[in-house]
Amino acid sequence: MNLKILPTLTCSFLLIFSCVTSFGQEKTEDSKVVLISIDGAADWILDDLLDRNLLQKNGAFSTIRKKGTYAESMIPVSISATAVSHISLFTGVQPNVHGIVGNNILLPGEEIKSPRGTSGFLAPIETETLWSAVMRQGKNVTNINAVGQDNSSSDRMGTRTFGYGKKLANSVVKSMFLGEIIMTNGSSKFERIGKLSSQTTAAFKLFKGGDVPVFCFIADSTFDDIINYDTVIVDFDENLENGHAGKLKANEWSEISFDVNGQKVLSWSYLMDLNSVTAESKVYFGAIGFNPSSPDTFKEKMENEVGMWPCEQDNMKLNKGLMTEQMWFDQAERLVKYYQNLLLANINENNWDLLSGYFTLIDDVQHRFLLKDSRQLDYNMEKGERRKRYDNYVVWAYQTIDNLLNELMQAAPKSVNFIIVSDHGVAPIHSVVLINRLLEENGISITGDSIEARAYSSGPAAHIYVNVKGRQENGTVPKSELPKYIAKISKACKELKDPLTGSPIFSVVLETSELENLQLNHSNRSGDIFVSARIGWSLSSKLVSGIPVTIPNSFNKDAYAHLNENIQRFLSSGFMNETGLGVHGNLGGDRNMHAIFYAFGPKVSQKNIGVISALDVTPTVSSLLKIKPPSKAKGAVVIKN
């Protein structure tokens, strides 16, 4: 991607893969539906881009507005966070029914120990999903990357599932220098080769233990009797005579493929700052992972035809200045093409009735680059040029999705109906509340052997759990004292004020018994207190000391360089909900959080259907497929056929 031409950039991808292998049942004559979720596509931003003619007139969204059905907006559930919202989209029920009441929650009996609790992306879903209902009624489902369809159990997979990627190790950046020269007489490919060394051995550190050592060699391929190193050879042993894993050229991306415990992986890697004479260089080895998938024949087919998961954009390395902004966008563009190619590999198959897909690009870009609030530290940086550049990045993300959706619609058989939704919108943030620091400052123990309570955040929302004896493993608070702790924590949250305006930071502070109106009142997964911050604020549940409860945020060092060292240290290692410029997870009724609903196909008429609910998606898809919706699904059918 060339960042200098972002506003007019379009993405043209090859339409590939005419597939002949079939899995599962035979094709039926009923309607087929492609259901695509675009993480973070905000209705207010999409409307603005359409109004300003920044999306192509023959693009997907403009075409659907002219010829298909679209909603003025779609209202997410009360916590407009990715896991919560998607499971409501795919079950047709509220969080208090399906049980995913946050992106990070505490499960019954779970010990209050991990700062992040249990991921809402992995917690058991307590009601029937759309894909389970489709298969129960004799139809076929192909799932590509979608949230909740991670292949971890029979109720979290379709007939064929290519699950969202699972990382095995983070990226590695190594500064290298010339060690031993091992060949100077020339060969068929290189004039000279030397070993590269670094202060520490380059290695992938696997999350589940063990290292994968990486050996690098520097080579000169010019054959001109002049030292001109131009290639880094990468291998997993120190013997080049038995071959090598990959080669890197300066300022280019290359794939390095290898095996980790029987699983094929690839590292999308980049050679930076190569000195062709001294061989000094910096090598970025991209993170490695794979897609949990089934059946094995389908997994093998997708990996052979489309390739291995290239992993997500590397926010942490960009935060630390270990990679360039351009490299981050290269990763983003590669990932979105990968998702599209997986869908293209299946869209003309005859073995599915429901094909689901998922794109993260818009959410990824907005989390990092949504610079629209004058209180944001970055707002006036570079004399306002940063704000303009970041706005172009967001426009590019929507343009890219618009174009690839259009290509998918053109590639699909004419009998296919498309339902295109998002899980939530987005809002700019200027500051962060360290919610567990708030508890600590109000006399609540959050660490050690006598933890009294802990908050688990989902962007600007959080569930706060008191560590009750007999309810949590290793609980410390007698059940009789629970009301006292709830009152103390609620008071602290209600009294927390914005240091600039003096207004309360939390728009909602509720006990579990008061959550029915928000439909977050799950009997054993909701916290004892639930809080939701106002637009402009996010929450961090990290356990840190030495910094205030409220801090301004950014991921750019130049924007926060004036803050104290402890705050700088926190921001330099923060996640996107802590350091990014955009966030979601506010109450779903807030205009910033509204999602999109667009539909196109032979069973879809031209119609503006006004404002709808996220719960309407599952009944509508079920109607198009001519099946009964999942057993507990609510909501309305918004497309009549």
C-alpha positions as CSV (number, residue, x, y, z in Angstrom):
1,M,0.0,0.0,0.0
2,N,1.3,3.4,-0.9
3,L,0.2,5.7,1.9
4,K,0.7,8.9,-0.2
5,I,-2.4,8.0,-2.3
6,L,-4.7,6.7,0.4
7,P,-7.8,8.7,-0.4
8,T,-8.0,7.2,-3.9
9,L,-6.5,3.8,-3.3
10,T,-8.5,0.9,-4.5
11,C,-7.7,-2.8,-4.1
12,S,-8.0,-5.1,-7.0
13,F,-7.7,-8.7,-6.1
14,L,-7.5,-11.8,-8.4
15,L,-10.7,-13.8,-8.4
16,I,-9.4,-17.2,-7.9
17,F,-10.1,-20.8,-7.1
18,S,-12.5,-22.9,-9.1
19,C,-13.0,-25.7,-6.6
20,V,-14.1,-29.2,-7.4
21,T,-13.9,-31.0,-4.1
22,S,-17.1,-31.2,-2.0
23,F,-17.6,-31.9,1.7
24,G,-20.8,-32.7,3.6
25,Q,-24.3,-32.9,2.1
26,E,-25.4,-32.2,-1.5
27,K,-26.4,-28.8,-2.6
28,T,-30.1,-27.9,-2.0
29,E,-32.3,-25.7,-4.2
30,D,-33.1,-23.3,-1.4
31,S,-31.6,-19.8,-1.1
32,K,-28.0,-19.5,-0.2
33,V,-26.7,-16.8,2.1
34,V,-23.3,-15.2,2.6
35,L,-23.2,-13.6,6.0
36,I,-20.2,-11.2,6.4
37,S,-19.4,-9.3,9.6
38,I,-17.2,-6.2,9.2
39,D,-15.7,-5.6,12.7
40,G,-16.2,-2.0,13.8
41,A,-17.9,-0.6,10.7
42,A,-19.6,2.4,12.2
43,D,-22.8,3.6,10.7
44,W,-22.0,7.2,11.4
45,I,-18.7,7.0,9.5
46,L,-20.1,5.0,6.6
47,D,-22.9,7.5,6.2
48,D,-20.4,10.4,6.2
49,L,-18.2,8.7,3.5
50,L,-21.2,8.1,1.3
51,D,-22.5,11.6,1.7
52,R,-19.0,13.0,0.8
53,N,-18.8,10.6,-2.2
54,L,-15.6,9.1,-0.9
55,L,-16.8,5.6,-1.8
56,Q,-17.2,4.5,-5.4
57,K,-20.6,5.0,-6.9
58,N,-20.5,1.4,-8.2
59,G,-19.0,0.0,-4.9
60,A,-20.8,-2.4,-2.7
61,F,-22.4,0.0,-0.3
62,S,-23.6,2.4,-3.0
63,T,-24.9,-0.4,-5.1
64,I,-26.9,-1.9,-2.2
65,R,-28.4,1.5,-1.3
66,K,-29.7,1.7,-4.9
67,K,-30.7,-1.9,-5.4
68,G,-30.8,-3.7,-2.1
69,T,-32.0,-3.4,1.5
70,Y,-30.2,-1.3,4.1
71,A,-30.9,-0.1,7.6
72,E,-30.6,3.5,8.7
73,S,-28.6,2.0,11.6
74,M,-28.5,-1.2,13.6
75,I,-28.4,-1.0,17.4
76,P,-26.0,-3.4,19.1
77,V,-26.6,-4.9,22.5
78,S,-25.6,-3.0,25.7
79,I,-21.9,-3.8,25.6
80,S,-20.9,-3.0,22.1
81,A,-17.8,-5.1,22.3
82,T,-16.7,-7.7,19.7
83,A,-17.3,-11.0,21.5
84,V,-20.5,-9.8,23.1
85,S,-22.0,-8.2,20.0
86,H,-21.1,-11.1,17.6
87,I,-22.6,-13.8,19.8
88,S,-25.8,-11.8,19.9
89,L,-25.7,-11.4,16.1
90,F,-25.3,-15.1,15.7
91,T,-27.9,-16.3,18.4
92,G,-30.6,-13.6,18.2
93,V,-30.6,-13.2,22.0
94,Q,-29.3,-10.8,24.6
95,P,-26.0,-11.4,26.6
96,N,-27.9,-12.4,29.7
97,V,-29.2,-15.4,27.7
98,H,-26.1,-16.5,25.7
99,G,-23.7,-15.7,28.6
100,I,-21.1,-13.7,26.9
101,V,-21.5,-10.6,29.0
102,G,-18.1,-9.1,28.3
103,N,-14.9,-9.5,26.2
104,N,-13.3,-10.4,29.6
105,I,-15.3,-12.0,32.3
106,L,-15.1,-14.3,35.3
107,L,-16.7,-17.7,35.0
108,P,-18.5,-19.4,38.0
109,G,-15.9,-20.6,40.6
110,E,-13.0,-19.1,38.7
111,E,-10.2,-17.7,40.8
112,I,-9.7,-14.0,40.7
113,K,-6.1,-14.2,39.6
114,S,-5.5,-13.3,36.0
115,P,-5.8,-9.6,35.2
116,R,-7.9,-10.5,32.2
117,G,-10.1,-13.3,33.5
118,T,-11.7,-15.5,30.8
119,S,-11.9,-14.3,27.3
120,G,-15.5,-13.8,26.0
121,F,-14.2,-15.1,22.7
122,L,-13.6,-18.5,24.4
123,A,-16.3,-18.8,27.0
124,P,-19.0,-21.4,26.5
125,I,-22.1,-20.1,24.6
126,E,-25.2,-21.0,26.5
127,T,-27.8,-21.0,23.7
128,E,-28.1,-22.3,20.2
129,T,-26.2,-20.5,17.5
130,L,-27.3,-19.8,13.9
131,W,-24.8,-22.2,12.5
132,S,-25.9,-25.0,14.8
133,A,-29.6,-24.4,13.9
134,V,-28.7,-24.5,10.2
135,M,-27.0,-27.8,10.5
136,R,-29.6,-29.3,12.8
137,Q,-32.1,-28.7,10.0
138,G,-30.1,-30.5,7.4
139,K,-28.2,-27.7,5.7
140,N,-24.5,-27.0,5.4
141,V,-22.4,-24.3,6.9
142,T,-18.9,-23.1,5.9
143,N,-17.4,-20.8,8.5
144,I,-14.4,-18.6,7.6
145,N,-12.7,-16.9,10.6
146,A,-15.9,-15.7,12.2
147,V,-16.2,-14.9,15.9
148,G,-17.5,-17.8,18.0
149,Q,-16.8,-20.4,15.3
150,D,-13.3,-21.4,16.5
151,N,-13.5,-25.1,16.1
152,S,-12.9,-25.8,19.8
153,S,-16.1,-27.9,20.3
154,S,-18.9,-29.3,18.2
155,D,-21.2,-26.4,18.9
156,R,-18.5,-23.9,17.7
157,M,-18.0,-25.3,14.2
158,G,-19.9,-25.6,11.0
159,T,-19.9,-28.4,8.4
160,R,-16.6,-26.9,7.4
161,T,-14.7,-24.4,9.7
162,F,-11.6,-22.4,9.1
163,G,-11.3,-20.8,12.5
164,Y,-9.8,-17.4,13.3
165,G,-6.0,-17.6,13.6
166,K,-4.3,-18.7,16.8
167,K,-0.9,-17.3,17.5
168,L,1.9,-19.6,18.6
169,A,4.6,-17.0,19.1
170,N,5.0,-13.2,18.9
171,S,7.2,-11.5,16.4
172,V,10.9,-11.0,16.9
173,V,13.1,-8.1,15.9
174,K,16.8,-8.6,15.9
175,S,19.7,-6.2,15.1
176,M,22.3,-8.2,13.4
177,F,26.0,-7.8,12.6
178,L,28.6,-9.8,10.6
179,G,30.2,-12.7,12.4
180,E,32.2,-15.4,10.7
181,I,32.8,-15.4,6.9
182,I,32.1,-18.9,5.7
183,M,32.4,-18.6,1.9
184,T,34.3,-16.2,-0.3
185,N,35.1,-18.2,-3.4
186,G,31.7,-17.8,-5.0
187,S,29.0,-20.4,-5.9
188,S,26.3,-20.6,-8.4
189,K,24.2,-18.2,-6.4
190,F,26.4,-16.1,-4.1
191,E,29.8,-14.5,-4.3
192,R,30.3,-14.6,-0.5
193,I,28.4,-15.7,2.6
194,G,28.9,-14.8,6.2
195,K,27.1,-15.7,9.4
196,L,25.1,-13.0,11.1
197,S,25.2,-12.6,14.9
198,S,23.2,-10.6,17.5
199,Q,23.5,-9.8,21.1
200,T,21.0,-12.6,21.8
201,T,20.0,-15.6,19.7
202,A,17.1,-14.9,17.3
203,A,14.3,-17.2,18.3
204,F,10.5,-17.6,18.3
205,K,9.5,-18.0,22.0
206,L,6.5,-20.3,21.9
207,F,3.6,-19.4,24.3
208,K,3.4,-23.0,25.4
209,G,7.1,-23.3,26.1
210,G,10.2,-23.9,24.1
211,D,12.1,-21.8,21.6
212,V,12.5,-22.1,17.8
213,P,16.0,-20.9,17.1
214,V,16.6,-18.9,13.9
215,F,19.9,-18.7,12.1
216,C,20.8,-15.9,9.7
217,F,23.4,-15.7,7.0
218,I,24.4,-12.6,5.0
219,A,25.1,-13.1,1.2
220,D,26.3,-11.1,-1.7
221,S,24.8,-12.1,-5.1
222,T,26.3,-9.5,-7.4
223,F,29.6,-11.3,-8.5
224,D,31.5,-8.1,-9.1
225,D,34.5,-8.5,-6.7
226,I,33.0,-5.8,-4.5
227,I,31.5,-6.4,-1.1
228,N,27.8,-5.7,-1.7
229,Y,25.6,-7.7,0.7
230,D,22.0,-7.8,-0.5
231,T,20.4,-11.0,0.9
232,V,19.8,-12.5,4.3
233,I,19.4,-16.3,4.2
234,V,17.2,-17.7,7.0
235,D,17.4,-21.2,8.3
236,F,16.6,-23.3,11.4
237,D,20.0,-25.0,11.6
238,E,23.5,-23.8,10.9
239,N,24.1,-25.9,7.9
240,L,23.3,-24.3,4.5
241,E,24.3,-27.4,2.6
242,N,21.0,-29.1,3.5
243,G,18.9,-26.1,2.2
244,H,17.4,-23.1,3.9
245,A,13.9,-21.9,5.0
246,G,13.8,-18.5,3.2
247,K,15.6,-15.5,1.8
248,L,15.1,-11.8,2.6
249,K,15.9,-8.8,0.4
250,A,16.3,-5.3,1.7
251,N,12.9,-3.5,2.3
252,E,10.9,-6.4,1.0
253,W,8.5,-8.9,2.7
254,S,9.1,-12.6,2.3
255,E,7.5,-15.8,3.6
256,I,9.5,-18.1,5.9
257,S,7.7,-21.4,6.2
258,F,8.4,-24.1,8.8
259,D,6.9,-26.6,11.1
260,V,6.1,-26.3,14.8
261,N,5.1,-29.5,16.5
262,G,3.5,-30.9,13.4
263,Q,1.7,-27.6,12.5
264,K,2.7,-25.8,9.3
265,V,3.3,-22.0,10.0
266,L,4.8,-19.1,8.2
267,S,6.5,-16.0,9.4
268,W,5.9,-13.0,7.1
269,S,9.3,-11.3,7.6
270,Y,11.1,-8.1,6.5
271,L,14.7,-7.0,6.2
272,M,15.3,-3.4,7.4
273,D,18.3,-1.1,7.5
274,L,20.7,-3.3,5.6
275,N,24.3,-1.9,5.3
276,S,25.6,-3.6,2.1
277,V,29.2,-3.2,3.2
278,T,29.3,-3.9,6.9
279,A,26.2,-6.3,6.8
280,E,24.7,-4.6,9.8
281,S,20.9,-5.0,9.6
282,K,17.7,-5.3,11.4
283,V,15.4,-8.3,10.7
284,Y,11.7,-8.4,11.6
285,F,10.5,-12.0,11.9
286,G,6.6,-11.9,11.8
287,A,4.5,-13.7,14.4
288,I,3.5,-17.3,13.7
289,G,0.2,-19.1,14.1
290,F,-2.4,-21.2,12.4
291,N,-6.2,-21.5,11.8
292,P,-7.9,-24.2,14.0
293,S,-10.0,-25.9,11.3
294,S,-12.1,-29.0,10.4
295,P,-12.4,-31.4,8.8
296,D,-8.7,-32.0,8.1
297,T,-9.4,-32.2,4.4
298,F,-10.9,-28.8,4.4
299,K,-8.0,-27.3,6.4
300,E,-5.5,-28.8,4.0
301,K,-7.4,-27.5,1.0
302,M,-7.5,-23.9,2.3
303,E,-3.9,-23.9,3.4
304,N,-2.8,-25.3,0.0
305,E,-4.9,-22.9,-2.1
306,V,-4.9,-19.8,0.0
307,G,-1.9,-20.2,2.3
308,M,-1.2,-19.9,6.0
309,W,-2.5,-17.3,8.3
310,P,-0.1,-14.3,8.1
311,C,-1.1,-13.1,11.6
312,E,-2.5,-9.7,12.6
313,Q,-0.9,-6.3,12.4
314,D,1.9,-5.8,15.0
315,N,0.7,-3.0,17.2
316,M,3.2,-3.6,20.0
317,K,6.3,-3.4,17.7
318,L,4.9,-0.3,16.0
319,N,4.3,1.3,19.5
320,K,8.0,0.6,20.4
321,G,9.3,2.0,17.1
322,L,10.6,-1.4,16.0
323,M,8.8,-1.3,12.7
324,T,7.4,1.4,10.4
325,E,3.9,2.7,9.9
326,Q,4.1,1.5,6.3
327,M,5.0,-2.0,7.4
328,W,1.9,-2.0,9.7
329,F,-0.3,-1.1,6.7
330,D,1.4,-3.8,4.6
331,Q,0.4,-6.3,7.2
332,A,-3.1,-5.0,7.3
333,E,-3.6,-5.2,3.6
334,R,-2.1,-8.7,3.4
335,L,-4.5,-9.9,6.1
336,V,-7.6,-8.5,4.5
337,K,-6.7,-10.0,1.2
338,Y,-6.2,-13.3,3.0
339,Y,-9.7,-13.2,4.4
340,Q,-11.1,-12.3,1.0
341,N,-9.2,-15.1,-0.8
342,L,-10.6,-17.7,1.7
343,L,-14.1,-16.5,0.8
344,L,-13.4,-16.6,-2.9
345,A,-12.1,-20.1,-2.6
346,N,-15.5,-21.2,-1.3
347,I,-18.1,-18.8,-2.8
348,N,-18.7,-20.9,-6.0
349,E,-18.7,-24.3,-4.2
350,N,-22.0,-26.3,-4.1
351,N,-21.4,-27.6,-0.6
352,W,-22.8,-24.8,1.6
353,D,-26.1,-23.1,2.3
354,L,-24.6,-20.5,4.7
355,L,-21.2,-19.1,4.2
356,S,-19.9,-16.8,7.0
357,G,-17.0,-14.5,6.8
358,Y,-15.2,-11.9,8.9
359,F,-13.1,-8.8,8.2
360,T,-11.1,-7.0,10.9
361,L,-9.5,-4.2,8.9
362,I,-11.8,-1.3,9.8
363,D,-11.8,-2.1,13.5
364,D,-8.0,-2.5,13.4
365,V,-7.4,0.9,11.7
366,Q,-10.0,2.8,13.8
367,H,-8.6,1.5,17.1
368,R,-5.2,2.9,16.1
369,F,-6.0,6.0,14.0
370,L,-9.4,7.5,15.0
371,L,-8.1,11.0,15.7
372,K,-11.2,13.3,15.9
373,D,-11.4,14.7,19.5
374,S,-9.5,17.9,20.4
375,R,-8.7,16.4,23.8
376,Q,-6.6,13.6,22.2
377,L,-2.9,14.1,22.8
378,D,-2.2,13.6,19.1
379,Y,-4.8,16.0,17.8
380,N,-2.5,18.9,17.1
381,M,0.7,17.0,16.5
382,E,2.7,17.7,13.3
383,K,0.7,21.0,13.1
384,G,-2.5,19.1,12.4
385,E,-1.0,17.0,9.6
386,R,-1.1,13.8,11.7
387,R,-4.9,14.3,12.1
388,K,-5.3,14.6,8.3
389,R,-3.1,11.6,7.6
390,Y,-4.9,9.4,10.2
391,D,-8.3,10.4,8.7
392,N,-7.0,9.3,5.3
393,Y,-6.1,5.9,6.9
394,V,-9.7,5.4,8.1
395,V,-11.1,6.4,4.7
396,W,-8.7,3.9,3.1
397,A,-10.0,1.1,5.3
398,Y,-13.6,1.7,4.4
399,Q,-12.7,2.0,0.7
400,T,-10.8,-1.2,0.8
401,I,-13.7,-3.1,2.4
402,D,-16.1,-1.6,0.0
403,N,-14.1,-2.7,-3.0
404,L,-13.5,-6.3,-1.8
405,L,-17.1,-6.7,-0.9
406,N,-18.0,-5.6,-4.4
407,E,-15.6,-8.2,-5.9
408,L,-17.1,-10.9,-3.7
409,M,-20.6,-10.0,-4.9
410,Q,-19.5,-10.0,-8.5
411,A,-17.8,-13.4,-8.1
412,A,-20.8,-15.1,-6.4
413,P,-23.5,-17.0,-8.3
414,K,-26.5,-14.9,-9.0
415,S,-28.6,-17.1,-6.7
416,V,-26.6,-16.0,-3.6
417,N,-28.0,-13.5,-1.1
418,F,-25.6,-11.3,0.9
419,I,-26.1,-10.0,4.4
420,I,-23.4,-7.6,5.4
421,V,-23.4,-6.4,9.1
422,S,-21.0,-5.0,11.7
423,D,-20.9,-5.8,15.4
424,H,-20.6,-2.2,16.6
425,G,-19.4,1.3,15.8
426,V,-16.6,3.3,17.3
427,A,-15.7,6.5,19.2
428,P,-12.5,8.5,19.6
429,I,-10.9,8.3,23.1
430,H,-8.7,10.8,24.9
431,S,-8.2,9.2,28.3
432,V,-8.1,5.9,30.2
433,V,-9.3,4.9,33.7
434,L,-7.2,2.3,35.4
435,I,-10.2,0.7,37.1
436,N,-8.3,-1.6,39.5
437,R,-6.2,1.4,40.6
438,L,-9.4,3.1,41.5
439,L,-10.4,0.1,43.7
440,E,-6.9,0.1,45.3
441,E,-7.1,3.8,46.1
442,N,-10.4,3.3,47.8
443,G,-9.0,0.6,50.1
444,I,-9.9,-2.5,48.1
445,S,-7.1,-5.1,47.9
446,I,-6.6,-6.2,44.3
447,T,-3.3,-8.2,44.6
448,G,-1.5,-10.7,46.8
449,D,-3.1,-13.5,48.9
450,S,-6.0,-11.4,50.1
451,I,-7.6,-10.1,46.9
452,E,-11.0,-8.5,47.8
453,A,-12.2,-7.6,44.3
454,R,-11.1,-7.3,40.7
455,A,-12.4,-5.5,37.6
456,Y,-12.4,-7.0,34.1
457,S,-12.8,-4.5,31.3
458,S,-14.2,-4.6,27.8
459,G,-13.1,-1.2,26.4
460,P,-15.0,1.4,28.3
461,A,-17.2,-1.1,30.2
462,A,-16.2,-3.4,33.1
463,H,-17.6,-6.1,35.4
464,I,-16.3,-5.8,38.9
465,Y,-16.3,-9.0,40.9
466,V,-16.0,-9.2,44.7
467,N,-13.9,-12.2,45.8
468,V,-16.5,-14.0,47.8
469,K,-15.7,-17.1,49.9
470,G,-17.4,-20.2,48.6
471,R,-18.2,-18.5,45.3
472,Q,-14.7,-17.9,43.9
473,E,-11.8,-20.3,44.3
474,N,-9.7,-19.0,47.2
475,G,-12.3,-16.3,47.9
476,T,-11.5,-14.0,50.8
477,V,-14.7,-11.9,51.5
478,P,-17.4,-13.4,53.7
479,K,-20.7,-13.5,51.8
480,S,-22.3,-11.5,54.6
481,E,-20.0,-8.6,53.8
482,L,-20.8,-8.5,50.1
483,P,-23.3,-5.7,50.3
484,K,-20.7,-3.5,52.1
485,Y,-18.1,-4.1,49.4
486,I,-20.7,-3.4,46.6
487,A,-21.7,-0.1,48.2
488,K,-18.1,0.9,48.7
489,I,-17.0,0.1,45.1
490,S,-20.2,1.7,43.6
491,K,-19.6,4.9,45.6
492,A,-16.0,5.1,44.4
493,C,-17.1,4.7,40.7
494,K,-19.9,7.2,41.0
495,E,-17.6,9.8,42.5
496,L,-14.9,9.5,39.9
497,K,-14.8,12.8,38.0
498,D,-13.4,14.0,34.7
499,P,-10.4,16.2,35.8
500,L,-11.1,18.7,33.0
501,T,-14.9,19.0,33.1
502,G,-15.8,17.8,36.6
503,S,-18.5,15.5,35.1
504,P,-18.8,11.9,36.3
505,I,-16.7,9.6,34.1
506,F,-19.1,6.7,34.3
507,S,-22.6,7.0,32.8
508,V,-23.7,3.7,34.4
509,V,-22.8,2.2,37.7
510,L,-25.2,-0.6,38.5
511,E,-25.4,-3.7,40.8
512,T,-26.2,-7.0,39.2
513,S,-29.7,-6.8,40.5
514,E,-30.1,-3.6,38.5
515,L,-28.9,-4.9,35.2
516,E,-32.1,-6.3,33.8
517,N,-32.9,-3.2,31.7
518,L,-29.5,-3.6,30.0
519,Q,-30.0,-7.4,29.8
520,L,-26.6,-8.1,31.2
521,N,-28.0,-9.7,34.3
522,H,-26.5,-13.2,33.9
523,S,-27.0,-15.3,37.0
524,N,-23.4,-16.4,37.5
525,R,-21.3,-14.5,35.0
526,S,-22.1,-10.9,35.5
527,G,-20.0,-8.9,38.0
528,D,-21.3,-7.6,41.3
529,I,-21.0,-4.1,39.9
530,F,-21.1,-3.1,36.2
531,V,-19.8,0.2,35.0
532,S,-19.8,1.9,31.6
533,A,-17.8,5.0,30.8
534,R,-18.9,8.1,28.8
535,I,-17.7,8.6,25.2
536,G,-14.1,9.7,25.2
537,W,-13.0,7.3,27.9
538,S,-11.7,3.7,28.0
539,L,-10.8,1.4,30.8
540,S,-7.8,-0.7,31.7
541,S,-7.9,-3.5,34.1
542,K,-4.1,-3.8,34.3
543,L,-2.6,-4.1,37.7
544,V,0.0,-1.2,37.9
545,S,1.3,1.1,40.5
546,G,2.8,4.6,40.5
547,I,0.4,6.2,38.0
548,P,-2.8,8.1,38.5
549,V,-6.3,6.5,38.2
550,T,-7.0,8.6,35.1
551,I,-4.4,9.4,32.4
552,P,-4.5,10.8,28.8
553,N,-3.6,8.2,26.2
554,S,-1.7,7.7,23.0
555,F,0.5,5.0,21.4
556,N,2.8,7.7,19.9
557,K,5.9,8.5,22.0
558,D,6.1,12.0,20.8
559,A,2.5,12.7,22.0
560,Y,3.1,11.4,25.5
561,A,6.7,12.3,26.0
562,H,5.8,15.1,28.4
563,L,4.1,12.7,30.9
564,N,5.9,11.1,33.8
565,E,8.1,8.1,33.2
566,N,5.6,5.6,34.8
567,I,2.8,6.7,32.5
568,Q,5.1,6.6,29.5
569,R,6.1,3.0,30.5
570,F,2.5,2.0,30.8
571,L,1.5,3.5,27.4
572,S,4.5,2.0,25.7
573,S,3.3,-1.5,26.6
574,G,-0.4,-0.9,26.4
575,F,-3.1,-2.7,24.4
576,M,-5.2,-0.9,21.9
577,N,-8.1,-0.3,24.3
578,E,-5.5,1.5,26.5
579,T,-3.3,3.3,24.0
580,G,-5.3,3.4,20.8
581,L,-7.3,6.4,19.6
582,G,-10.6,4.7,18.9
583,V,-12.6,2.3,21.1
584,H,-16.0,0.6,21.3
585,G,-17.9,-1.2,24.1
586,N,-20.1,1.8,25.2
587,L,-23.8,1.3,25.6
588,G,-25.2,0.1,22.3
589,G,-27.8,2.8,22.2
590,D,-25.1,5.5,21.8
591,R,-25.1,6.8,18.2
592,N,-21.3,6.3,17.9
593,M,-21.8,2.6,18.6
594,H,-24.5,2.0,16.0
595,A,-23.6,-0.8,13.5
596,I,-24.6,-1.4,9.8
597,F,-26.9,-3.7,8.0
598,Y,-26.8,-4.1,4.2
599,A,-28.4,-6.9,2.1
600,F,-28.3,-7.7,-1.6
601,G,-29.4,-10.6,-3.7
602,P,-32.4,-12.2,-5.6
603,K,-34.5,-12.5,-2.5
604,V,-33.8,-8.9,-1.4
605,S,-35.8,-5.9,-2.6
606,Q,-34.8,-2.3,-2.7
607,K,-35.8,-0.8,0.7
608,N,-34.7,1.4,3.6
609,I,-35.8,-0.5,6.7
610,G,-35.0,2.2,9.2
611,V,-33.5,1.5,12.6
612,I,-33.2,-2.2,13.5
613,S,-31.8,-4.4,16.3
614,A,-28.8,-6.6,16.1
615,L,-31.1,-9.4,17.3
616,D,-32.9,-9.2,13.9
617,V,-30.0,-10.6,12.0
618,T,-30.3,-14.3,12.9
619,P,-34.1,-14.5,12.3
620,T,-33.6,-12.7,8.9
621,V,-30.9,-15.1,7.8
622,S,-33.0,-18.0,9.0
623,S,-35.9,-16.8,6.9
624,L,-33.8,-16.5,3.8
625,L,-32.5,-20.0,4.3
626,K,-36.1,-21.3,4.9
627,I,-35.3,-22.7,8.3
628,K,-36.6,-22.1,11.8
629,P,-34.3,-19.7,13.8
630,P,-32.3,-20.9,16.8
631,S,-34.4,-22.1,19.6
632,K,-34.4,-18.9,21.8
633,A,-33.8,-16.3,19.1
634,K,-35.7,-13.1,19.4
635,G,-35.9,-10.2,17.0
636,A,-37.8,-9.6,13.7
637,V,-37.4,-10.8,10.1
638,V,-36.5,-7.5,8.3
639,I,-36.4,-8.9,4.8
640,K,-39.6,-10.5,3.6
641,N,-39.4,-13.0,0.8
